[in-house]
Amino acid sequence: MSARYLQVCTAVPSEEEAGELARRIIEARMAAAVQVVGPIRSTYWWRGAVRITPEWLCIGKTTVSRFKELAALIAAHHPYEVPEITATPISHGSRSYLSWLSEEASGGVEAGRPGGW
């Protein structure tokens, strides 16, 4: 199976901002699903100092063809000056889930929930 699918991650400073960003992404049909995980503890360099802060991780499932638009949407609505916007290829997945992901991320007809929930 070719890597036509991506898991796109970004982290934001609050649960509220994570929920707002996730909803914006889904309503724009840039991803089929966004999971919000948190709080997590992030440790990173920023402006010459080590920072340790709570964040909420947004994990979106999308297609390679939607990445540039999704990254632009995240950047436009992200509260950080330099937001994390990373993508990891999804190399394997169930045929039904990946088909659903493709359809929903492309703005196609209502496909329903994965697995027919």
N, C-alpha and C positions, 0 to 999 in steps of 0.2 A: 504494500500500500504506500503510495507516495505521500510525502509530507505536505499536503495541501491545507493542513489545518494547524492552527496555532493556539497556544495558551498565552495570553497577554497579561502581564502583571504590572500593577502600580500600587503604591502605598500612600495613604493619606492620614492626616493627623487625628481624625475623629470618625466615630461610627456614623454620625449624621452626614458628613461629607462623603464617606464611602457609599452610603445608601443613595445619596443624590447623584453621584457620579455613575453608579451602577444603573440607576433608572434612566438617566440620560443616554447612556450607551445602548441600553435595550430599546428604548423608544426610537432611537435613530437607526435601529436595525444594524448596528455595527458589530454586534455579537449575538449569538443565540442565547447565551447565559452568562451571568456574572455572579461569582460567589464572593461573599465578603467574609473574611476571616479575621478575627481579632478579639481583643487586642493582642498584638504581638509586640515584642520589644526589639527595636532596631538600634544597632550600634554602628556609627559611621563617622567619617571625617566631614566637617563642614567649617569652612573659613578658618582653617588652621587649628581646630580643636576637635577632640573626640566628643561626639554627642550620643546620648542614650535617651531615646524617646519612645513612648507608646505610639503605635500606628495600627491602622486597619488595612489589610491587604485585599485588593480587588483582583480577582482572577477571571478574565474573560475568555470565552471559547469562541473563536472566529476562524475565518478562512484567510489564507495568505493574501488573496486579492483584496480583502477589506482592511489589511493592516495599516496602510498609510493614512487612510481616512480615520480609522479608529485612533491611531496615535495623535493625529491632529486634533481630534475631539477631546482626548484626554488632556493634551497640552493646553488647549484653550480654556478648559474648565478646572484645571488642577490648581490647588492653593500654593504649591511650592514653586519657587523660582527655577529649580532644576528637578523636575519630576522624574522618578524612575518610570520608564516605559520600556519594558523588555518583552521579548517574544521567544517562546520555546516551541519548536515543532512538536506536533502530536504525531508520532510515527505509526501508532496502532490504536485501534478502537473498534467497537462493534459497528458493523455495517449500518445498522438502523440508527445508532446515535450519530455517526458522522454524516449520514444522509440528512437527518433532522437538523444538525448543526449547519450544514451547507444551505439548506432551504431557509432556515430562520435568519441566518446572518446575511442572506442575500435579499431579504425583504419579500420573499416569495409568499405563496398562499399559506394560510394557517395550516401548519403541520401537526399541531397539537404538542403534547409533551412527550419527551423521549419514553419509549416503552409503552405508550398509550395510557399513561396515568390519567 
